[in-house]
Amino acid sequence: MPLDLFVEGFLGGVLRIVLWVAVEIVFEILIKGLGYIICRPFKKPDINDSLCAFVGVVAWIILVLLLLWVLI
């Protein structure tokens, strides 16, 4: 059954890469991108990734809560 182990390892590796790319795209574009768009008008010289990520998460939480409030 060495073929089973090879296929399992190969599929596990491929799925791990696909999930990693999906998480990176979601985190980098949707969360940090929105945070950067929100922080950009303030022209703060030290806008870093963690600030953009925090602002992006807070903005998405607010957007989801507003959407739920409107729909309910």
PQR file of N, CA, C, O and H, with PARSE charges and radii, in Angstrom:
ATOM      1  N   MET A   1       0.789  -1.203   0.000 -0.4000 1.5000
ATOM      2  CA  MET A   1       0.000   0.000   0.000 -0.0000 2.0000
ATOM      3  C   MET A   1       0.840   1.280   0.000  0.5500 1.7000
ATOM      4  O   MET A   1       0.368   2.299   0.504 -0.5500 1.4000
ATOM      5  N   PRO A   2       2.046   1.274  -0.535 -0.5600 1.5000
ATOM      6  CA  PRO A   2       2.820   2.515  -0.568  0.2800 2.0000
ATOM      7  C   PRO A   2       2.155   3.580  -1.440  0.5500 1.7000
ATOM      8  O   PRO A   2       2.358   4.776  -1.231 -0.5500 1.4000
ATOM      9  N   LEU A   3       1.364   3.142  -2.415 -0.4000 1.5000
ATOM     10  CA  LEU A   3       0.691   4.106  -3.276 -0.0000 2.0000
ATOM     11  C   LEU A   3      -0.336   4.918  -2.489  0.5500 1.7000
ATOM     12  O   LEU A   3      -0.509   6.110  -2.743 -0.5500 1.4000
ATOM     13  H   LEU A   3       1.200   2.170  -2.585  0.4000 1.0000
ATOM     14  N   ASP A   4      -1.014   4.285  -1.541 -0.4000 1.5000
ATOM     15  CA  ASP A   4      -1.984   5.003  -0.705 -0.0000 2.0000
ATOM     16  C   ASP A   4      -1.303   6.108   0.095  0.5500 1.7000
ATOM     17  O   ASP A   4      -1.819   7.220   0.197 -0.5500 1.4000
ATOM     18  H   ASP A   4      -0.874   3.317  -1.334  0.4000 1.0000
ATOM     19  N   LEU A   5      -0.154   5.796   0.656 -0.4000 1.5000
ATOM     20  CA  LEU A   5       0.574   6.794   1.439 -0.0000 2.0000
ATOM     21  C   LEU A   5       1.053   7.938   0.565  0.5500 1.7000
ATOM     22  O   LEU A   5       1.031   9.098   0.976 -0.5500 1.4000
ATOM     23  H   LEU A   5       0.265   4.892   0.574  0.4000 1.0000
ATOM     24  N   PHE A   6       1.489   7.603  -0.648 -0.4000 1.5000
ATOM     25  CA  PHE A   6       1.949   8.641  -1.572 -0.0000 2.0000
ATOM     26  C   PHE A   6       0.805   9.566  -1.960  0.5500 1.7000
ATOM     27  O   PHE A   6       0.960  10.787  -1.933 -0.5500 1.4000
ATOM     28  H   PHE A   6       1.506   6.660  -0.981  0.4000 1.0000
ATOM     29  N   VAL A   7      -0.348   8.995  -2.323 -0.4000 1.5000
ATOM     30  CA  VAL A   7      -1.502   9.798  -2.727 -0.0000 2.0000
ATOM     31  C   VAL A   7      -1.996  10.635  -1.559  0.5500 1.7000
ATOM     32  O   VAL A   7      -2.322  11.809  -1.730 -0.5500 1.4000
ATOM     33  H   VAL A   7      -0.474   8.003  -2.344  0.4000 1.0000
ATOM     34  N   GLU A   8      -2.054  10.037  -0.371 -0.4000 1.5000
ATOM     35  CA  GLU A   8      -2.497  10.780   0.812 -0.0000 2.0000
ATOM     36  C   GLU A   8      -1.560  11.943   1.116  0.5500 1.7000
ATOM     37  O   GLU A   8      -2.017  13.043   1.425 -0.5500 1.4000
ATOM     38  H   GLU A   8      -1.789   9.083  -0.232  0.4000 1.0000
ATOM     39  N   GLY A   9      -0.265  11.710   1.030 -0.4000 1.5000
ATOM     40  CA  GLY A   9       0.705  12.777   1.258 -0.0000 2.0000
ATOM     41  C   GLY A   9       0.624  13.857   0.201  0.5500 1.7000
ATOM     42  O   GLY A   9       0.690  15.047   0.509 -0.5500 1.4000
ATOM     43  H   GLY A   9       0.107  10.817   0.779  0.4000 1.0000
ATOM     44  N   PHE A  10       0.480  13.439  -1.049 -0.4000 1.5000
ATOM     45  CA  PHE A  10       0.400  14.401  -2.144 -0.0000 2.0000
ATOM     46  C   PHE A  10      -0.853  15.264  -2.021  0.5500 1.7000
ATOM     47  O   PHE A  10      -0.773  16.488  -2.126 -0.5500 1.4000
ATOM     48  H   PHE A  10       0.426  12.472  -1.299  0.4000 1.0000
ATOM     49  N   LEU A  11      -2.015  14.634  -1.800 -0.4000 1.5000
ATOM     50  CA  LEU A  11      -3.257  15.401  -1.667 -0.0000 2.0000
ATOM     51  C   LEU A  11      -3.230  16.291  -0.437  0.5500 1.7000
ATOM     52  O   LEU A  11      -3.736  17.412  -0.468 -0.5500 1.4000
ATOM     53  H   LEU A  11      -2.080  13.640  -1.715  0.4000 1.0000
ATOM     54  N   GLY A  12      -2.639  15.794   0.650 -0.4000 1.5000
ATOM     55  CA  GLY A  12      -2.517  16.620   1.848 -0.0000 2.0000
ATOM     56  C   GLY A  12      -1.676  17.857   1.594  0.5500 1.7000
ATOM     57  O   GLY A  12      -2.010  18.949   2.052 -0.5500 1.4000
ATOM     58  H   GLY A  12      -2.228  14.883   0.675  0.4000 1.0000
ATOM     59  N   GLY A  13      -0.588  17.685   0.866 -0.4000 1.5000
ATOM     60  CA  GLY A  13       0.273  18.823   0.543 -0.0000 2.0000
ATOM     61  C   GLY A  13      -0.411  19.819  -0.373  0.5500 1.7000
ATOM     62  O   GLY A  13      -0.314  21.029  -0.172 -0.5500 1.4000
ATOM     63  H   GLY A  13      -0.316  16.797   0.494  0.4000 1.0000
ATOM     64  N   VAL A  14      -1.103  19.305  -1.379 -0.4000 1.5000
ATOM     65  CA  VAL A  14      -1.801  20.188  -2.314 -0.0000 2.0000
ATOM     66  C   VAL A  14      -2.904  20.963  -1.599  0.5500 1.7000
ATOM     67  O   VAL A  14      -3.037  22.172  -1.791 -0.5500 1.4000
ATOM     68  H   VAL A  14      -1.181  18.322  -1.543  0.4000 1.0000
ATOM     69  N   LEU A  15      -3.693  20.277  -0.780 -0.4000 1.5000
ATOM     70  CA  LEU A  15      -4.763  20.957  -0.048 -0.0000 2.0000
ATOM     71  C   LEU A  15      -4.207  21.978   0.930  0.5500 1.7000
ATOM     72  O   LEU A  15      -4.795  23.043   1.116 -0.5500 1.4000
ATOM     73  H   LEU A  15      -3.585  19.295  -0.625  0.4000 1.0000
ATOM     74  N   ARG A  16      -3.081  21.662   1.558 -0.4000 1.5000
ATOM     75  CA  ARG A  16      -2.462  22.614   2.481 -0.0000 2.0000
ATOM     76  C   ARG A  16      -2.033  23.884   1.744  0.5500 1.7000
ATOM     77  O   ARG A  16      -2.213  24.987   2.259 -0.5500 1.4000
ATOM     78  H   ARG A  16      -2.603  20.797   1.407  0.4000 1.0000
ATOM     79  N   ILE A  17      -1.475  23.738   0.560 -0.4000 1.5000
ATOM     80  CA  ILE A  17      -1.049  24.898  -0.224 -0.0000 2.0000
ATOM     81  C   ILE A  17      -2.258  25.709  -0.682  0.5500 1.7000
ATOM     82  O   ILE A  17      -2.242  26.938  -0.614 -0.5500 1.4000
ATOM     83  H   ILE A  17      -1.329  22.842   0.142  0.4000 1.0000
ATOM     84  N   VAL A  18      -3.300  25.032  -1.146 -0.4000 1.5000
ATOM     85  CA  VAL A  18      -4.504  25.734  -1.615 -0.0000 2.0000
ATOM     86  C   VAL A  18      -5.148  26.509  -0.466  0.5500 1.7000
ATOM     87  O   VAL A  18      -5.536  27.664  -0.639 -0.5500 1.4000
ATOM     88  H   VAL A  18      -3.312  24.034  -1.202  0.4000 1.0000
ATOM     89  N   LEU A  19      -5.264  25.886   0.693 -0.4000 1.5000
ATOM     90  CA  LEU A  19      -5.850  26.580   1.842 -0.0000 2.0000
ATOM     91  C   LEU A  19      -4.983  27.742   2.300  0.5500 1.7000
ATOM     92  O   LEU A  19      -5.505  28.788   2.686 -0.5500 1.4000
ATOM     93  H   LEU A  19      -4.949  24.948   0.834  0.4000 1.0000
ATOM     94  N   TRP A  20      -3.658  27.573   2.263 -0.4000 1.5000
ATOM     95  CA  TRP A  20      -2.749  28.650   2.654 -0.0000 2.0000
ATOM     96  C   TRP A  20      -2.906  29.845   1.712  0.5500 1.7000
ATOM     97  O   TRP A  20      -2.943  30.989   2.166 -0.5500 1.4000
ATOM     98  H   TRP A  20      -3.234  26.724   1.949  0.4000 1.0000
ATOM     99  N   VAL A  21      -2.999  29.590   0.414 -0.4000 1.5000
ATOM    100  CA  VAL A  21      -3.184  30.669  -0.557 -0.0000 2.0000
ATOM    101  C   VAL A  21      -4.529  31.355  -0.338  0.5500 1.7000
ATOM    102  O   VAL A  21      -4.614  32.582  -0.406 -0.5500 1.4000
ATOM    103  H   VAL A  21      -2.969  28.661   0.046  0.4000 1.0000
ATOM    104  N   ALA A  22      -5.573  30.584  -0.079 -0.4000 1.5000
ATOM    105  CA  ALA A  22      -6.897  31.174   0.150 -0.0000 2.0000
ATOM    106  C   ALA A  22      -6.892  32.050   1.398  0.5500 1.7000
ATOM    107  O   ALA A  22      -7.448  33.148   1.382 -0.5500 1.4000
ATOM    108  H   ALA A  22      -5.504  29.588  -0.024  0.4000 1.0000
ATOM    109  N   VAL A  23      -6.281  31.586   2.465 -0.4000 1.5000
ATOM    110  CA  VAL A  23      -6.218  32.376   3.693 -0.0000 2.0000
ATOM    111  C   VAL A  23      -5.394  33.639   3.474  0.5500 1.7000
ATOM    112  O   VAL A  23      -5.771  34.710   3.949 -0.5500 1.4000
ATOM    113  H   VAL A  23      -5.829  30.694   2.478  0.4000 1.0000
ATOM    114  N   GLU A  24      -4.287  33.532   2.771 -0.4000 1.5000
ATOM    115  CA  GLU A  24      -3.462  34.702   2.493 -0.0000 2.0000
ATOM    116  C   GLU A  24      -4.228  35.725   1.665  0.5500 1.7000
ATOM    117  O   GLU A  24      -4.148  36.924   1.932 -0.5500 1.4000
ATOM    118  H   GLU A  24      -3.980  32.662   2.385  0.4000 1.0000
ATOM    119  N   ILE A  25      -4.965  35.266   0.669 -0.4000 1.5000
ATOM    120  CA  ILE A  25      -5.728  36.189  -0.169 -0.0000 2.0000
ATOM    121  C   ILE A  25      -6.807  36.880   0.651  0.5500 1.7000
ATOM    122  O   ILE A  25      -6.979  38.095   0.561 -0.5500 1.4000
ATOM    123  H   ILE A  25      -5.031  34.292   0.452  0.4000 1.0000
ATOM    124  N   VAL A  26      -7.525  36.114   1.441 -0.4000 1.5000
ATOM    125  CA  VAL A  26      -8.590  36.698   2.261 -0.0000 2.0000
ATOM    126  C   VAL A  26      -7.999  37.682   3.257  0.5500 1.7000
ATOM    127  O   VAL A  26      -8.506  38.794   3.407 -0.5500 1.4000
ATOM    128  H   VAL A  26      -7.385  35.127   1.515  0.4000 1.0000
ATOM    129  N   PHE A  27      -6.928  37.282   3.939 -0.4000 1.5000
ATOM    130  CA  PHE A  27      -6.364  38.149   4.964 -0.0000 2.0000
ATOM    131  C   PHE A  27      -5.718  39.385   4.357  0.5500 1.7000
ATOM    132  O   PHE A  27      -5.961  40.499   4.820 -0.5500 1.4000
ATOM    133  H   PHE A  27      -6.516  36.379   3.817  0.4000 1.0000
ATOM    134  N   GLU A  28      -4.908  39.206   3.339 -0.4000 1.5000
ATOM    135  CA  GLU A  28      -4.174  40.329   2.766 -0.0000 2.0000
ATOM    136  C   GLU A  28      -5.089  41.309   2.039  0.5500 1.7000
ATOM    137  O   GLU A  28      -4.948  42.520   2.211 -0.5500 1.4000
ATOM    138  H   GLU A  28      -4.711  38.301   2.963  0.4000 1.0000
ATOM    139  N   ILE A  29      -6.008  40.820   1.245 -0.4000 1.5000
ATOM    140  CA  ILE A  29      -6.821  41.702   0.422 -0.0000 2.0000
ATOM    141  C   ILE A  29      -8.036  42.216   1.184  0.5500 1.7000
ATOM    142  O   ILE A  29      -8.262  43.424   1.258 -0.5500 1.4000
ATOM    143  H   ILE A  29      -6.122  39.836   1.106  0.4000 1.0000
ATOM    144  N   LEU A  30      -8.813  41.305   1.748 -0.4000 1.5000
ATOM    145  CA  LEU A  30     -10.068  41.727   2.360 -0.0000 2.0000
ATOM    146  C   LEU A  30      -9.870  42.425   3.704  0.5500 1.7000
ATOM    147  O   LEU A  30     -10.506  43.446   3.964 -0.5500 1.4000
ATOM    148  H   LEU A  30      -8.629  40.324   1.688  0.4000 1.0000
ATOM    149  N   ILE A  31      -9.014  41.901   4.546 -0.4000 1.5000
ATOM    150  CA  ILE A  31      -8.878  42.477   5.883 -0.0000 2.0000
ATOM    151  C   ILE A  31      -7.850  43.600   5.891  0.5500 1.7000
ATOM    152  O   ILE A  31      -8.179  44.733   6.244 -0.5500 1.4000
ATOM    153  H   ILE A  31      -8.497  41.071   4.335  0.4000 1.0000
ATOM    154  N   LYS A  32      -6.610  43.306   5.508 -0.4000 1.5000
ATOM    155  CA  LYS A  32      -5.582  44.347   5.553 -0.0000 2.0000
ATOM    156  C   LYS A  32      -5.804  45.411   4.487  0.5500 1.7000
ATOM    157  O   LYS A  32      -5.464  46.576   4.694 -0.5500 1.4000
ATOM    158  H   LYS A  32      -6.342  42.386   5.221  0.4000 1.0000
ATOM    159  N   GLY A  33      -6.372  45.020   3.348 -0.4000 1.5000
ATOM    160  CA  GLY A  33      -6.649  46.009   2.299 -0.0000 2.0000
ATOM    161  C   GLY A  33      -7.678  47.026   2.735  0.5500 1.7000
ATOM    162  O   GLY A  33      -7.507  48.224   2.513 -0.5500 1.4000
ATOM    163  H   GLY A  33      -6.649  44.074   3.180  0.4000 1.0000
ATOM    164  N   LEU A  34      -8.757  46.550   3.360 -0.4000 1.5000
ATOM    165  CA  LEU A  34      -9.766  47.472   3.867 -0.0000 2.0000
ATOM    166  C   LEU A  34      -9.191  48.354   4.977  0.5500 1.7000
ATOM    167  O   LEU A  34      -9.488  49.546   5.046 -0.5500 1.4000
ATOM    168  H   LEU A  34      -8.895  45.577   3.541  0.4000 1.0000
ATOM    169  N   GLY A  35      -8.371  47.762   5.841 -0.4000 1.5000
ATOM    170  CA  GLY A  35      -7.732  48.541   6.901 -0.0000 2.0000
ATOM    171  C   GLY A  35      -6.820  49.622   6.331  0.5500 1.7000
ATOM    172  O   GLY A  35      -6.796  50.743   6.840 -0.5500 1.4000
ATOM    173  H   GLY A  35      -8.131  46.793   5.785  0.4000 1.0000
ATOM    174  N   TYR A  36      -6.077  49.296   5.287 -0.4000 1.5000
ATOM    175  CA  TYR A  36      -5.205  50.285   4.666 -0.0000 2.0000
ATOM    176  C   TYR A  36      -6.020  51.398   4.009  0.5500 1.7000
ATOM    177  O   TYR A  36      -5.651  52.570   4.088 -0.5500 1.4000
ATOM    178  H   TYR A  36      -6.097  48.386   4.874  0.4000 1.0000
ATOM    179  N   ILE A  37      -7.124  51.034   3.362 -0.4000 1.5000
ATOM    180  CA  ILE A  37      -7.972  52.051   2.727 -0.0000 2.0000
ATOM    181  C   ILE A  37      -8.544  53.001   3.778  0.5500 1.7000
ATOM    182  O   ILE A  37      -8.656  54.204   3.540 -0.5500 1.4000
ATOM    183  H   ILE A  37      -7.424  50.082   3.298  0.4000 1.0000
ATOM    184  N   ILE A  38      -8.904  52.460   4.931 -0.4000 1.5000
ATOM    185  CA  ILE A  38      -9.448  53.302   5.999 -0.0000 2.0000
ATOM    186  C   ILE A  38      -8.355  54.166   6.624  0.5500 1.7000
ATOM    187  O   ILE A  38      -8.605  55.329   6.944 -0.5500 1.4000
ATOM    188  H   ILE A  38      -8.813  51.483   5.125  0.4000 1.0000
ATOM    189  N   CYS A  39      -7.158  53.629   6.804 -0.4000 1.5000
ATOM    190  CA  CYS A  39      -6.070  54.371   7.454 -0.0000 2.0000
ATOM    191  C   CYS A  39      -5.393  55.386   6.530  0.5500 1.7000
ATOM    192  O   CYS A  39      -4.801  56.355   7.004 -0.5500 1.4000
ATOM    193  H   CYS A  39      -6.955  52.685   6.544  0.4000 1.0000
ATOM    194  N   ARG A  40      -5.477  55.171   5.231 -0.4000 1.5000
ATOM    195  CA  ARG A  40      -4.748  56.013   4.272 -0.0000 2.0000
ATOM    196  C   ARG A  40      -5.104  57.493   4.342  0.5500 1.7000
ATOM    197  O   ARG A  40      -4.190  58.312   4.248 -0.5500 1.4000
ATOM    198  H   ARG A  40      -5.958  54.383   4.846  0.4000 1.0000
ATOM    199  N   PRO A  41      -6.370  57.898   4.500 -0.5600 1.5000
ATOM    200  CA  PRO A  41      -6.656  59.338   4.527  0.2800 2.0000
ATOM    201  C   PRO A  41      -6.032  60.081   5.706  0.5500 1.7000
ATOM    202  O   PRO A  41      -5.874  61.301   5.654 -0.5500 1.4000
ATOM    203  N   PHE A  42      -5.683  59.368   6.753 -0.4000 1.5000
ATOM    204  CA  PHE A  42      -5.087  60.028   7.918 -0.0000 2.0000
ATOM    205  C   PHE A  42      -3.619  60.335   7.712  0.5500 1.7000
ATOM    206  O   PHE A  42      -3.032  61.081   8.495 -0.5500 1.4000
ATOM    207  H   PHE A  42      -5.812  58.377   6.796  0.4000 1.0000
ATOM    208  N   LYS A  43      -3.012  59.777   6.677 -0.4000 1.5000
ATOM    209  CA  LYS A  43      -1.623  60.029   6.277 -0.0000 2.0000
ATOM    210  C   LYS A  43      -0.648  59.898   7.443  0.5500 1.7000
ATOM    211  O   LYS A  43       0.289  60.684   7.586 -0.5500 1.4000
ATOM    212  H   LYS A  43      -3.489  59.171   6.040  0.4000 1.0000
ATOM    213  N   LYS A  44      -0.888  58.910   8.250 -0.4000 1.5000
ATOM    214  CA  LYS A  44       0.000  58.634   9.365 -0.0000 2.0000
ATOM    215  C   LYS A  44       1.275  58.001   8.808  0.5500 1.7000
ATOM    216  O   LYS A  44       1.191  57.023   8.065 -0.5500 1.4000
ATOM    217  H   LYS A  44      -1.650  58.272   8.134  0.4000 1.0000
ATOM    218  N   PRO A  45       2.441  58.526   9.142 -0.5600 1.5000
ATOM    219  CA  PRO A  45       3.665  58.003   8.526  0.2800 2.0000
ATOM    220  C   PRO A  45       4.013  56.577   8.953  0.5500 1.7000
ATOM    221  O   PRO A  45       4.761  55.895   8.253 -0.5500 1.4000
ATOM    222  N   ASP A  46       3.490  56.119  10.077 -0.4000 1.5000
ATOM    223  CA  ASP A  46       3.864  54.793  10.550 -0.0000 2.0000
ATOM    224  C   ASP A  46       2.693  53.805  10.475  0.5500 1.7000
ATOM    225  O   ASP A  46       2.426  53.069  11.425 -0.5500 1.4000
ATOM    226  H   ASP A  46       2.882  56.673  10.646  0.4000 1.0000
ATOM    227  N   ILE A  47       2.005  53.802   9.333 -0.4000 1.5000
ATOM    228  CA  ILE A  47       0.941  52.813   9.131 -0.0000 2.0000
ATOM    229  C   ILE A  47       1.625  51.463   8.909  0.5500 1.7000
ATOM    230  O   ILE A  47       2.324  51.266   7.915 -0.5500 1.4000
ATOM    231  H   ILE A  47       2.223  54.399   8.561  0.4000 1.0000
ATOM    232  N   ASN A  48       1.415  50.536   9.848 -0.4000 1.5000
ATOM    233  CA  ASN A  48       2.044  49.225   9.712 -0.0000 2.0000
ATOM    234  C   ASN A  48       0.986  48.159   9.464  0.5500 1.7000
ATOM    235  O   ASN A  48      -0.213  48.435   9.485 -0.5500 1.4000
ATOM    236  H   ASN A  48       0.848  50.696  10.656  0.4000 1.0000
ATOM    237  N   ASP A  49       1.444  46.961   9.234 -0.4000 1.5000
ATOM    238  CA  ASP A  49       0.539  45.871   8.881 -0.0000 2.0000
ATOM    239  C   ASP A  49      -0.401  45.517  10.020  0.5500 1.7000
ATOM    240  O   ASP A  49      -1.571  45.211   9.785 -0.5500 1.4000
ATOM    241  H   ASP A  49       2.418  46.737   9.218  0.4000 1.0000
ATOM    242  N   SER A  50       0.096  45.554  11.252 -0.4000 1.5000
ATOM    243  CA  SER A  50      -0.766  45.162  12.367 -0.0000 2.0000
ATOM    244  C   SER A  50      -1.880  46.184  12.578  0.5500 1.7000
ATOM    245  O   SER A  50      -3.000  45.805  12.922 -0.5500 1.4000
ATOM    246  H   SER A  50       1.045  45.802  11.443  0.4000 1.0000
ATOM    247  N   LEU A  51      -1.596  47.459  12.382 -0.4000 1.5000
ATOM    248  CA  LEU A  51      -2.636  48.486  12.495 -0.0000 2.0000
ATOM    249  C   LEU A  51      -3.689  48.300  11.402  0.5500 1.7000
ATOM    250  O   LEU A  51      -4.887  48.388  11.669 -0.5500 1.4000
ATOM    251  H   LEU A  51      -0.686  47.767  12.103  0.4000 1.0000
ATOM    252  N   CYS A  52      -3.247  48.045  10.186 -0.4000 1.5000
ATOM    253  CA  CYS A  52      -4.183  47.822   9.083 -0.0000 2.0000
ATOM    254  C   CYS A  52      -5.028  46.572   9.328  0.5500 1.7000
ATOM    255  O   CYS A  52      -6.225  46.567   9.043 -0.5500 1.4000
ATOM    256  H   CYS A  52      -2.273  47.973   9.969  0.4000 1.0000
ATOM    257  N   ALA A  53      -4.414  45.521   9.851 -0.4000 1.5000
ATOM    258  CA  ALA A  53      -5.159  44.298  10.136 -0.0000 2.0000
ATOM    259  C   ALA A  53      -6.194  44.546  11.226  0.5500 1.7000
ATOM    260  O   ALA A  53      -7.331  44.091  11.105 -0.5500 1.4000
ATOM    261  H   ALA A  53      -3.441  45.525  10.083  0.4000 1.0000
ATOM    262  N   PHE A  54      -5.824  45.254  12.282 -0.4000 1.5000
ATOM    263  CA  PHE A  54      -6.760  45.541  13.373 -0.0000 2.0000
ATOM    264  C   PHE A  54      -7.927  46.389  12.876  0.5500 1.7000
ATOM    265  O   PHE A  54      -9.085  46.086  13.163 -0.5500 1.4000
ATOM    266  H   PHE A  54      -4.900  45.623  12.380  0.4000 1.0000
ATOM    267  N   VAL A  55      -7.627  47.435  12.141 -0.4000 1.5000
ATOM    268  CA  VAL A  55      -8.678  48.310  11.613 -0.0000 2.0000
ATOM    269  C   VAL A  55      -9.561  47.542  10.632  0.5500 1.7000
ATOM    270  O   VAL A  55     -10.776  47.735  10.616 -0.5500 1.4000
ATOM    271  H   VAL A  55      -6.686  47.682  11.908  0.4000 1.0000
ATOM    272  N   GLY A  56      -8.970  46.684   9.821 -0.4000 1.5000
ATOM    273  CA  GLY A  56      -9.748  45.883   8.878 -0.0000 2.0000
ATOM    274  C   GLY A  56     -10.694  44.918   9.573  0.5500 1.7000
ATOM    275  O   GLY A  56     -11.841  44.769   9.153 -0.5500 1.4000
ATOM    276  H   GLY A  56      -7.982  46.527   9.834  0.4000 1.0000
ATOM    277  N   VAL A  57     -10.231  44.261  10.627 -0.4000 1.5000
ATOM    278  CA  VAL A  57     -11.088  43.333  11.376 -0.0000 2.0000
ATOM    279  C   VAL A  57     -12.239  44.090  12.022  0.5500 1.7000
ATOM    280  O   VAL A  57     -13.388  43.653  11.963 -0.5500 1.4000
ATOM    281  H   VAL A  57      -9.299  44.382  10.968  0.4000 1.0000
ATOM    282  N   VAL A  58     -11.928  45.230  12.639 -0.4000 1.5000
ATOM    283  CA  VAL A  58     -12.981  46.032  13.283 -0.0000 2.0000
ATOM    284  C   VAL A  58     -13.982  46.522  12.238  0.5500 1.7000
ATOM    285  O   VAL A  58     -15.188  46.512  12.486 -0.5500 1.4000
ATOM    286  H   VAL A  58     -10.995  45.585  12.687  0.4000 1.0000
ATOM    287  N   ALA A  59     -13.500  46.943  11.090 -0.4000 1.5000
ATOM    288  CA  ALA A  59     -14.395  47.423  10.038 -0.0000 2.0000
ATOM    289  C   ALA A  59     -15.297  46.303   9.534  0.5500 1.7000
ATOM    290  O   ALA A  59     -16.488  46.532   9.322 -0.5500 1.4000
ATOM    291  H   ALA A  59     -12.520  46.951  10.889  0.4000 1.0000
ATOM    292  N   TRP A  60     -14.766  45.099   9.336 -0.4000 1.5000
ATOM    293  CA  TRP A  60     -15.596  43.982   8.887 -0.0000 2.0000
ATOM    294  C   TRP A  60     -16.622  43.602   9.938  0.5500 1.7000
ATOM    295  O   TRP A  60     -17.754  43.259   9.597 -0.5500 1.4000
ATOM    296  H   TRP A  60     -13.798  44.912   9.508  0.4000 1.0000
ATOM    297  N   ILE A  61     -16.249  43.656  11.210 -0.4000 1.5000
ATOM    298  CA  ILE A  61     -17.214  43.363  12.278 -0.0000 2.0000
ATOM    299  C   ILE A  61     -18.343  44.380  12.249  0.5500 1.7000
ATOM    300  O   ILE A  61     -19.515  44.018  12.359 -0.5500 1.4000
ATOM    301  H   ILE A  61     -15.329  43.934  11.487  0.4000 1.0000
ATOM    302  N   ILE A  62     -17.992  45.654  12.100 -0.4000 1.5000
ATOM    303  CA  ILE A  62     -19.014  46.706  12.045 -0.0000 2.0000
ATOM    304  C   ILE A  62     -19.910  46.516  10.818  0.5500 1.7000
ATOM    305  O   ILE A  62     -21.130  46.658  10.912 -0.5500 1.4000
ATOM    306  H   ILE A  62     -17.041  45.948  12.010  0.4000 1.0000
ATOM    307  N   LEU A  63     -19.309  46.197   9.675 -0.4000 1.5000
ATOM    308  CA  LEU A  63     -20.102  45.987   8.458 -0.0000 2.0000
ATOM    309  C   LEU A  63     -21.070  44.817   8.604  0.5500 1.7000
ATOM    310  O   LEU A  63     -22.226  44.915   8.190 -0.5500 1.4000
ATOM    311  H   LEU A  63     -18.319  46.082   9.599  0.4000 1.0000
ATOM    312  N   VAL A  64     -20.613  43.722   9.182 -0.4000 1.5000
ATOM    313  CA  VAL A  64     -21.483  42.562   9.370 -0.0000 2.0000
ATOM    314  C   VAL A  64     -22.600  42.891  10.348  0.5500 1.7000
ATOM    315  O   VAL A  64     -23.751  42.522  10.116 -0.5500 1.4000
ATOM    316  H   VAL A  64     -19.674  43.643   9.518  0.4000 1.0000
ATOM    317  N   LEU A  65     -22.279  43.584  11.444 -0.4000 1.5000
ATOM    318  CA  LEU A  65     -23.307  43.950  12.409 -0.0000 2.0000
ATOM    319  C   LEU A  65     -24.334  44.908  11.804  0.5500 1.7000
ATOM    320  O   LEU A  65     -25.530  44.780  12.066 -0.5500 1.4000
ATOM    321  H   LEU A  65     -21.344  43.884  11.633  0.4000 1.0000
ATOM    322  N   LEU A  66     -23.874  45.862  11.001 -0.4000 1.5000
ATOM    323  CA  LEU A  66     -24.809  46.762  10.322 -0.0000 2.0000
ATOM    324  C   LEU A  66     -25.687  46.004   9.335  0.5500 1.7000
ATOM    325  O   LEU A  66     -26.883  46.280   9.236 -0.5500 1.4000
ATOM    326  H   LEU A  66     -22.902  45.965  10.789  0.4000 1.0000
ATOM    327  N   LEU A  67     -25.120  45.069   8.616 -0.4000 1.5000
ATOM    328  CA  LEU A  67     -25.896  44.278   7.674 -0.0000 2.0000
ATOM    329  C   LEU A  67     -26.950  43.452   8.412  0.5500 1.7000
ATOM    330  O   LEU A  67     -28.099  43.374   7.976 -0.5500 1.4000
ATOM    331  H   LEU A  67     -24.148  44.845   8.697  0.4000 1.0000
ATOM    332  N   LEU A  68     -26.563  42.845   9.516 -0.4000 1.5000
ATOM    333  CA  LEU A  68     -27.525  42.068  10.295 -0.0000 2.0000
ATOM    334  C   LEU A  68     -28.623  42.963  10.866  0.5500 1.7000
ATOM    335  O   LEU A  68     -29.790  42.571  10.902 -0.5500 1.4000
ATOM    336  H   LEU A  68     -25.630  42.909   9.870  0.4000 1.0000
ATOM    337  N   TRP A  69     -28.256  44.152  11.309 -0.4000 1.5000
ATOM    338  CA  TRP A  69     -29.226  45.089  11.866 -0.0000 2.0000
ATOM    339  C   TRP A  69     -30.229  45.532  10.807  0.5500 1.7000
ATOM    340  O   TRP A  69     -31.418  45.669  11.093 -0.5500 1.4000
ATOM    341  H   TRP A  69     -27.309  44.470  11.280  0.4000 1.0000
ATOM    342  N   VAL A  70     -29.753  45.754   9.589 -0.4000 1.5000
ATOM    343  CA  VAL A  70     -30.625  46.183   8.503 -0.0000 2.0000
ATOM    344  C   VAL A  70     -31.568  45.049   8.073  0.5500 1.7000
ATOM    345  O   VAL A  70     -32.743  45.285   7.791 -0.5500 1.4000
ATOM    346  H   VAL A  70     -28.786  45.643   9.357  0.4000 1.0000
ATOM    347  N   LEU A  71     -31.046  43.824   8.025 -0.4000 1.5000
ATOM    348  CA  LEU A  71     -31.837  42.709   7.547 -0.0000 2.0000
ATOM    349  C   LEU A  71     -32.831  42.183   8.586  0.5500 1.7000
ATOM    350  O   LEU A  71     -33.839  41.573   8.228 -0.5500 1.4000
ATOM    351  H   LEU A  71     -30.092  43.632   8.253  0.4000 1.0000
ATOM    352  N   ILE A  72     -32.557  42.413   9.842 -0.4000 1.5000
ATOM    353  CA  ILE A  72     -33.449  41.856  10.880 -0.0000 2.0000
ATOM    354  C   ILE A  72     -34.462  42.869  11.334  0.5500 1.7000
ATOM    355  O   ILE A  72     -35.287  42.572  12.198 -0.5500 1.4000
ATOM    356  H   ILE A  72     -31.739  42.909  10.133  0.4000 1.0000
TER
END
